[in-house]
Amino acid sequence: MLTTYVVKGPLKLTSTIGSYMTSVFWGSFAAARFASIFLAIWFSNLQMIIFDIVICITGALILVIFGASDIWAVWLATVLLGVGTASFFPAAVGWTDRYITMTNKIASSFSIGASFGEMVIPYIIGIYINTVPEILTYMVAASSILSVVVILILWLILRKQQDKYLKEEGTTNVAVDA
């Protein structure tokens, strides 16, 4: 949808530039996902989630505030959103796995929920993007805010829950011990 936004939106860029921006998003996403593999050694899942949320909110704010008038803002927001979304889902699954047993049903519920969001949001944007191209920026901001709310609710629920690896005395976890 990024290409459609930059072509039909207030910037009126070419579809080639829009394609480059889309490529930059996926390139930054892939690079950040790869880097998150190694960053997970030094940072906890919750720290990575907070980092991802801060990066996504920053990208969304830049896109909403400057995206309609400045090309640099769209480029910067594209990179920030690619980096911010890269490790969010894996870190969220890893974070909740510390508190509940991740069964096949729970893991599939995570996947179904993520897939539902991946289908519904583009559908809504696709309906309005030709008439109101700024719908993309609003949906990015709304999705970022919704992510904050969901993580905050999960944190409030799980903060008093003891880590399942530390519940039983004598149970060791190499990752926690390190």
Accessible surface in RSA format (square Angstrom, percent):
REM  Atomic radii and reference values for relative SASA: ProtOr
REM  Chains: A
REM  Algorithm: Lee & Richards
REM  Probe-radius: 1.40
REM  Slices: 20
REM RES _ NUM      All-atoms   Total-Side   Main-Chain    Non-polar    All polar
REM                ABS   REL    ABS   REL    ABS   REL    ABS   REL    ABS   REL
RES MET A   1    97.05  50.3  53.51  35.4  43.54 103.7  48.63  41.3  48.42  64.2
RES LEU A   2    27.97  15.6  25.20  18.0   2.77   7.0  25.20  17.7   2.77   7.5
RES THR A   3    38.23  27.2  37.87  38.4   0.36   0.9  31.20  41.9   7.02  10.6
RES THR A   4    42.62  30.3  37.98  38.5   4.64  11.1  12.98  17.4  29.64  44.8
RES TYR A   5     1.38   0.6   1.08   0.6   0.30   0.8   0.44   0.3   0.94   1.2
RES VAL A   6     0.14   0.1   0.00   0.0   0.14   0.3   0.14   0.1   0.00   0.0
RES VAL A   7    47.48  31.2  42.07  38.1   5.42  13.1  42.07  36.6   5.42  14.7
RES LYS A   8    98.19  47.9  87.39  53.6  10.80  25.7  46.75  42.1  51.44  54.8
RES GLY A   9     1.41   1.7   0.00   N/A   1.41   1.7   1.41   3.9   0.00   0.0
RES PRO A  10    59.98  43.7  27.20  24.8  32.78 119.2  37.45  30.9  22.53 140.0
RES LEU A  11    29.02  16.2   9.80   7.0  19.22  48.3  12.26   8.6  16.76  45.1
RES LYS A  12   144.20  70.4 119.26  73.2  24.94  59.4  88.06  79.3  56.15  59.8
RES LEU A  13    24.36  13.6  15.44  11.0   8.92  22.4  18.49  13.0   5.87  15.8
RES THR A  14    81.46  57.9  74.73  75.8   6.73  16.0  78.50 105.4   2.96   4.5
RES SER A  15    66.90  56.5  62.81  83.8   4.09   9.4  29.81  63.5  37.09  52.0
RES THR A  16    74.22  52.8  69.85  70.8   4.37  10.4  41.44  55.7  32.78  49.6
RES ILE A  17    58.16  33.1  58.16  43.3   0.00   0.0  58.16  41.9   0.00   0.0
RES GLY A  18     0.00   0.0   0.00   N/A   0.00   0.0   0.00   0.0   0.00   0.0
RES SER A  19    56.00  47.3  52.01  69.4   3.99   9.2  30.48  64.9  25.51  35.7
RES TYR A  20   129.38  60.4 128.77  73.3   0.61   1.6  88.97  66.9  40.41  49.8
RES MET A  21     0.00   0.0   0.00   0.0   0.00   0.0   0.00   0.0   0.00   0.0
RES THR A  22    45.59  32.4  45.34  46.0   0.24   0.6  44.37  59.6   1.22   1.8
RES SER A  23    71.11  60.1  58.47  78.0  12.64  29.1  34.64  73.8  36.47  51.1
RES VAL A  24    51.88  34.1  45.76  41.4   6.12  14.7  51.24  44.5   0.64   1.7
RES PHE A  25    44.80  22.4  44.80  27.8   0.00   0.0  44.80  27.2   0.00   0.0
RES TRP A  26   142.82  57.3 139.67  67.6   3.16   7.4 122.81  65.5  20.01  32.5
RES GLY A  27    40.27  49.7   0.00   N/A  40.27  49.7  34.77  95.4   5.50  12.3
RES SER A  28    16.88  14.3   7.99  10.7   8.90  20.5  14.24  30.3   2.64   3.7
RES PHE A  29    40.15  20.1  40.15  24.9   0.00   0.0  40.15  24.3   0.00   0.0
RES ALA A  30    60.25  55.4  51.38  79.3   8.87  20.2  55.66  78.4   4.58  12.1
RES ALA A  31    63.91  58.8  51.44  79.4  12.47  28.4  60.26  84.9   3.65   9.7
RES ALA A  32    15.90  14.6   7.26  11.2   8.63  19.6  12.91  18.2   2.99   7.9
RES ARG A  33    90.50  38.0  90.47  46.1   0.03   0.1  35.84  49.0  54.66  33.1
RES PHE A  34   124.03  62.1 121.80  75.4   2.23   5.8 123.66  75.0   0.38   1.1
RES ALA A  35    42.32  38.9  38.21  59.0   4.11   9.3  41.79  58.8   0.53   1.4
RES SER A  36    12.73  10.8  11.09  14.8   1.64   3.8   4.36   9.3   8.37  11.7
RES ILE A  37   105.21  59.9  93.36  69.5  11.86  28.6  99.47  71.6   5.74  15.6
RES PHE A  38    97.91  49.0  97.91  60.6   0.00   0.0  97.91  59.4   0.00   0.0
RES LEU A  39    70.50  39.3  70.50  50.4   0.00   0.0  70.50  49.5   0.00   0.0
RES ALA A  40    52.12  47.9  34.63  53.4  17.50  39.8  34.93  49.2  17.19  45.5
RES ILE A  41   127.72  72.7  94.72  70.6  33.00  79.5 101.20  72.9  26.52  72.0
RES TRP A  42   181.15  72.7 149.02  72.1  32.13  75.4 128.75  68.6  52.40  85.0
RES PHE A  43    99.10  49.6  92.00  57.0   7.10  18.5  94.06  57.0   5.04  14.4
RES SER A  44    51.41  43.4  37.55  50.1  13.87  31.9  42.85  91.2   8.57  12.0
RES ASN A  45    41.38  28.5  36.87  35.6   4.51  10.9   0.38   0.9  41.00  39.6
RES LEU A  46    47.39  26.4  46.83  33.5   0.57   1.4  46.83  32.9   0.57   1.5
RES GLN A  47    98.49  55.1  91.74  67.0   6.75  16.1  31.81  67.7  66.68  50.6
RES MET A  48    15.98   8.3  14.85   9.8   1.14   2.7  14.65  12.5   1.33   1.8
RES ILE A  49     0.00   0.0   0.00   0.0   0.00   0.0   0.00   0.0   0.00   0.0
RES ILE A  50    92.53  52.7  91.78  68.4   0.75   1.8  92.53  66.6   0.00   0.0
RES PHE A  51   105.48  52.8 100.59  62.3   4.89  12.7 105.10  63.7   0.38   1.1
RES ASP A  52     1.46   1.0   1.39   1.4   0.07   0.2   0.08   0.2   1.38   1.4
RES ILE A  53    23.68  13.5  22.29  16.6   1.39   3.3  23.68  17.1   0.00   0.0
RES VAL A  54    83.70  55.1  80.78  73.1   2.91   7.0  83.39  72.5   0.31   0.8
RES ILE A  55    29.50  16.8  29.50  22.0   0.00   0.0  29.50  21.2   0.00   0.0
RES CYS A  56    15.26  11.5  15.26  17.0   0.00   0.0   5.11  12.9  10.16  11.0
RES ILE A  57    47.35  26.9  47.35  35.3   0.00   0.0  47.35  34.1   0.00   0.0
RES THR A  58    55.51  39.5  53.92  54.7   1.60   3.8  38.50  51.7  17.01  25.7
RES GLY A  59     0.00   0.0   0.00   N/A   0.00   0.0   0.00   0.0   0.00   0.0
RES ALA A  60     2.84   2.6   2.74   4.2   0.10   0.2   2.84   4.0   0.00   0.0
RES LEU A  61    97.98  54.6  97.83  70.0   0.15   0.4  97.95  68.8   0.03   0.1
RES ILE A  62    26.43  15.0  25.63  19.1   0.80   1.9  26.37  19.0   0.06   0.2
RES LEU A  63     6.61   3.7   5.86   4.2   0.75   1.9   5.86   4.1   0.75   2.0
RES VAL A  64    58.17  38.3  38.12  34.5  20.04  48.3  39.03  33.9  19.14  51.9
RES ILE A  65   109.38  62.2  82.07  61.1  27.32  65.8  87.08  62.7  22.30  60.5
RES PHE A  66    79.65  39.8  79.61  49.3   0.04   0.1  79.65  48.3   0.00   0.0
RES GLY A  67     0.00   0.0   0.00   N/A   0.00   0.0   0.00   0.0   0.00   0.0
RES ALA A  68    45.75  42.1  37.77  58.3   7.98  18.2  37.77  53.2   7.98  21.1
RES SER A  69    81.48  68.9  54.22  72.4  27.27  62.8  46.94 100.0  34.54  48.4
RES ASP A  70    44.17  30.9  41.68  41.5   2.49   5.9   2.63   6.2  41.54  41.4
RES ILE A  71    78.45  44.6  74.28  55.3   4.17  10.0  74.28  53.5   4.17  11.3
RES TRP A  72   134.67  54.0 126.29  61.1   8.38  19.7 117.18  62.5  17.49  28.4
RES ALA A  73     0.00   0.0   0.00   0.0   0.00   0.0   0.00   0.0   0.00   0.0
RES VAL A  74     0.00   0.0   0.00   0.0   0.00   0.0   0.00   0.0   0.00   0.0
RES TRP A  75    78.56  31.5  78.30  37.9   0.26   0.6  68.74  36.7   9.82  15.9
RES LEU A  76    74.00  41.2  70.26  50.3   3.75   9.4  73.81  51.8   0.19   0.5
RES ALA A  77     0.39   0.4   0.39   0.6   0.00   0.0   0.39   0.5   0.00   0.0
RES THR A  78     6.21   4.4   2.49   2.5   3.71   8.8   3.93   5.3   2.27   3.4
RES VAL A  79    55.33  36.4  55.33  50.1   0.00   0.0  55.33  48.1   0.00   0.0
RES LEU A  80    31.73  17.7  31.73  22.7   0.00   0.0  31.73  22.3   0.00   0.0
RES LEU A  81    19.93  11.1  19.93  14.3   0.00   0.0  19.93  14.0   0.00   0.0
RES GLY A  82     0.00   0.0   0.00   N/A   0.00   0.0   0.00   0.0   0.00   0.0
RES VAL A  83    42.09  27.7  39.89  36.1   2.20   5.3  39.89  34.7   2.20   6.0
RES GLY A  84     0.00   0.0   0.00   N/A   0.00   0.0   0.00   0.0   0.00   0.0
RES THR A  85    54.33  38.6  47.79  48.4   6.55  15.6  47.53  63.8   6.80  10.3
RES ALA A  86     0.29   0.3   0.29   0.4   0.00   0.0   0.29   0.4   0.00   0.0
RES SER A  87     7.98   6.7   7.98  10.6   0.00   0.0   3.02   6.4   4.96   6.9
RES PHE A  88    48.51  24.3  48.51  30.0   0.00   0.0  48.51  29.4   0.00   0.0
RES PHE A  89    82.42  41.2  81.58  50.5   0.84   2.2  82.06  49.8   0.36   1.0
RES PRO A  90    58.89  42.9  44.99  41.0  13.90  50.5  50.85  42.0   8.04  50.0
RES ALA A  91     4.70   4.3   1.38   2.1   3.31   7.5   4.11   5.8   0.58   1.5
RES ALA A  92    11.37  10.5  11.37  17.6   0.00   0.0  11.37  16.0   0.00   0.0
RES VAL A  93    38.15  25.1  38.15  34.5   0.00   0.0  38.15  33.1   0.00   0.0
RES GLY A  94    22.02  27.2   0.00   N/A  22.02  27.2  19.61  53.8   2.40   5.4
RES TRP A  95     8.55   3.4   8.55   4.1   0.00   0.0   5.53   3.0   3.01   4.9
RES THR A  96     5.53   3.9   5.37   5.4   0.16   0.4   5.47   7.3   0.06   0.1
RES ASP A  97    39.51  27.7  39.51  39.3   0.00   0.0   7.67  18.0  31.84  31.8
RES ARG A  98    76.08  31.9  76.08  38.8   0.00   0.0  20.69  28.3  55.39  33.6
RES TYR A  99    43.15  20.1  38.23  21.8   4.91  12.8   2.89   2.2  40.26  49.6
RES ILE A 100    67.68  38.5  62.68  46.7   5.00  12.0  67.68  48.7   0.00   0.0
RES THR A 101    90.74  64.5  84.61  85.8   6.14  14.6  55.62  74.7  35.12  53.1
RES MET A 102    46.21  23.9  20.59  13.6  25.62  61.0  20.53  17.5  25.68  34.0
RES THR A 103    64.29  45.7  56.59  57.4   7.70  18.4  60.34  81.0   3.95   6.0
RES ASN A 104   136.79  94.3 127.03 122.8   9.76  23.5  33.70  81.1 103.09  99.6
RES LYS A 105   167.16  81.6 164.06 100.7   3.11   7.4 109.49  98.5  57.68  61.4
RES ILE A 106    54.08  30.8  52.77  39.3   1.31   3.2  54.08  38.9   0.00   0.0
RES ALA A 107    40.03  36.8  37.01  57.1   3.03   6.9  38.26  53.9   1.77   4.7
RES SER A 108    52.20  44.1  47.11  62.9   5.09  11.7  38.64  82.3  13.56  19.0
RES SER A 109    68.18  57.6  56.44  75.3  11.74  27.0  32.18  68.5  36.00  50.4
RES PHE A 110    54.52  27.3  44.91  27.8   9.61  25.0  52.33  31.7   2.19   6.3
RES SER A 111    56.62  47.8  53.75  71.7   2.87   6.6  29.81  63.5  26.80  37.6
RES ILE A 112   120.44  68.5 118.23  88.1   2.21   5.3 120.03  86.4   0.41   1.1
RES GLY A 113    43.47  53.6   0.00   N/A  43.47  53.6  33.29  91.4  10.18  22.8
RES ALA A 114    36.67  33.7  20.51  31.7  16.15  36.7  32.70  46.0   3.97  10.5
RES SER A 115    50.15  42.4  49.46  66.0   0.69   1.6  22.28  47.5  27.87  39.0
RES PHE A 116   124.12  62.1 123.89  76.7   0.22   0.6 123.94  75.1   0.17   0.5
RES GLY A 117    24.12  29.7   0.00   N/A  24.12  29.7  23.29  63.9   0.84   1.9
RES GLU A 118   127.74  73.3 110.52  83.6  17.23  41.0  46.31  89.6  81.43  66.5
RES MET A 119   124.81  64.6 114.78  76.0  10.03  23.9  78.27  66.5  46.54  61.7
RES VAL A 120    48.77  32.1  47.13  42.7   1.64   4.0  48.77  42.4   0.00   0.0
RES ILE A 121    57.02  32.4  57.02  42.5   0.00   0.0  57.02  41.1   0.00   0.0
RES PRO A 122    52.60  38.3  50.77  46.3   1.83   6.7  51.32  42.4   1.29   8.0
RES TYR A 123   149.99  70.0 141.39  80.4   8.60  22.4 107.12  80.5  42.87  52.8
RES ILE A 124    59.66  34.0  59.66  44.4   0.00   0.0  59.66  43.0   0.00   0.0
RES ILE A 125     7.47   4.3   7.47   5.6   0.00   0.0   7.47   5.4   0.00   0.0
RES GLY A 126    32.55  40.1   0.00   N/A  32.55  40.1  17.43  47.8  15.12  33.9
RES ILE A 127    93.11  53.0  66.09  49.2  27.02  65.1  73.09  52.6  20.03  54.3
RES TYR A 128   106.52  49.7 106.52  60.6   0.00   0.0  60.88  45.8  45.63  56.3
RES ILE A 129     6.90   3.9   6.90   5.1   0.00   0.0   6.90   5.0   0.00   0.0
RES ASN A 130    94.18  64.9  72.62  70.2  21.56  51.9  20.40  49.1  73.77  71.3
RES THR A 131   110.25  78.4  79.60  80.7  30.65  73.0  78.66 105.7  31.59  47.8
RES VAL A 132    67.72  44.6  66.61  60.3   1.11   2.7  67.72  58.8   0.00   0.0
RES PRO A 133    15.98  11.6  15.98  14.6   0.00   0.0  15.98  13.2   0.00   0.0
RES GLU A 134    48.11  27.6  48.11  36.4   0.00   0.0  18.53  35.8  29.58  24.2
RES ILE A 135    29.70  16.9  29.70  22.1   0.00   0.0  29.70  21.4   0.00   0.0
RES LEU A 136    16.99   9.5  16.99  12.2   0.00   0.0  16.99  11.9   0.00   0.0
RES THR A 137     4.93   3.5   4.87   4.9   0.06   0.1   2.10   2.8   2.83   4.3
RES TYR A 138   119.76  55.9 114.97  65.4   4.79  12.5  79.28  59.6  40.48  49.9
RES MET A 139    33.63  17.4  33.25  22.0   0.38   0.9  14.85  12.6  18.78  24.9
RES VAL A 140    31.45  20.7  27.55  24.9   3.90   9.4  30.94  26.9   0.51   1.4
RES ALA A 141    22.16  20.4  21.47  33.1   0.70   1.6  22.16  31.2   0.00   0.0
RES ALA A 142    53.24  49.0  43.98  67.9   9.26  21.1  49.48  69.7   3.76  10.0
RES SER A 143    36.98  31.3  31.90  42.6   5.09  11.7  30.88  65.7   6.11   8.6
RES SER A 144     9.66   8.2   4.78   6.4   4.88  11.2   4.35   9.3   5.31   7.4
RES ILE A 145   104.07  59.2 103.88  77.4   0.18   0.4 104.07  74.9   0.00   0.0
RES LEU A 146   110.68  61.6 108.72  77.8   1.96   4.9 110.41  77.5   0.28   0.7
RES SER A 147    34.29  29.0  29.25  39.0   5.04  11.6  10.48  22.3  23.81  33.4
RES VAL A 148    53.43  35.2  52.22  47.3   1.21   2.9  52.37  45.5   1.07   2.9
RES VAL A 149    66.35  43.7  65.93  59.7   0.41   1.0  66.32  57.6   0.03   0.1
RES VAL A 150    70.80  46.6  69.78  63.2   1.01   2.4  70.58  61.3   0.22   0.6
RES ILE A 151    13.36   7.6  13.36  10.0   0.00   0.0  13.36   9.6   0.00   0.0
RES LEU A 152    94.46  52.6  92.06  65.9   2.41   6.1  94.15  66.1   0.31   0.8
RES ILE A 153    91.01  51.8  90.85  67.7   0.17   0.4  91.01  65.5   0.00   0.0
RES LEU A 154    49.38  27.5  49.38  35.3   0.00   0.0  49.38  34.7   0.00   0.0
RES TRP A 155   102.32  41.1 102.32  49.5   0.00   0.0  85.14  45.4  17.18  27.9
RES LEU A 156    84.30  46.9  72.58  51.9  11.72  29.4  72.83  51.1  11.47  30.9
RES ILE A 157   116.15  66.1  95.58  71.2  20.57  49.6 101.91  73.4  14.24  38.6
RES LEU A 158    16.60   9.2  16.03  11.5   0.58   1.4  16.17  11.4   0.44   1.2
RES ARG A 159   127.43  53.5  90.30  46.0  37.13  88.4  22.84  31.2 104.60  63.4
RES LYS A 160   171.36  83.6 136.33  83.6  35.03  83.4  90.53  81.5  80.83  86.1
RES GLN A 161    71.29  39.9  59.41  43.4  11.88  28.3   8.06  17.2  63.23  48.0
RES GLN A 162    99.26  55.5  88.39  64.6  10.88  25.9  38.35  81.6  60.91  46.2
RES ASP A 163    11.52   8.1   8.01   8.0   3.51   8.3   8.01  18.9   3.51   3.5
RES LYS A 164    49.34  24.1  35.60  21.8  13.74  32.7  24.86  22.4  24.48  26.1
RES TYR A 165    66.78  31.2  66.06  37.6   0.72   1.9  43.64  32.8  23.14  28.5
RES LEU A 166    87.75  48.9  74.05  53.0  13.70  34.4  76.21  53.5  11.54  31.1
RES LYS A 167   106.18  51.8  79.66  48.9  26.52  63.2  46.11  41.5  60.07  64.0
RES GLU A 168   125.43  72.0 117.98  89.3   7.45  17.7  44.52  86.1  80.91  66.1
RES GLU A 169   181.18 104.0 145.32 109.9  35.87  85.4  62.76 121.4 118.43  96.7
RES GLY A 170    71.60  88.3   0.00   N/A  71.60  88.3  42.13 115.6  29.47  66.0
RES THR A 171    61.96  44.1  43.49  44.1  18.47  44.0  41.00  55.1  20.96  31.7
RES THR A 172   107.37  76.4  81.74  82.9  25.63  61.1  53.37  71.7  54.00  81.6
RES ASN A 173    28.87  19.9  23.17  22.4   5.71  13.7   5.48  13.2  23.39  22.6
RES VAL A 174   127.88  84.1 124.48 112.7   3.40   8.2 125.85 109.3   2.04   5.5
RES ALA A 175    83.19  76.5  55.76  86.0  27.43  62.4  64.53  90.9  18.65  49.4
RES VAL A 176    52.19  34.3  27.14  24.6  25.06  60.4  33.50  29.1  18.69  50.7
RES ASP A 177   101.76  71.3  66.09  65.8  35.67  84.3  34.82  82.0  66.93  66.8
RES ALA A 178   119.41 109.8  48.98  75.6  70.43 160.2  74.58 105.0  44.83 118.7
END  Absolute sums over single chains surface
CHAIN  1 A    10677.8       9208.1       1469.6       7785.4       2892.4
END  Absolute sums over all chains
TOTAL         10677.8       9208.1       1469.6       7785.4       2892.4
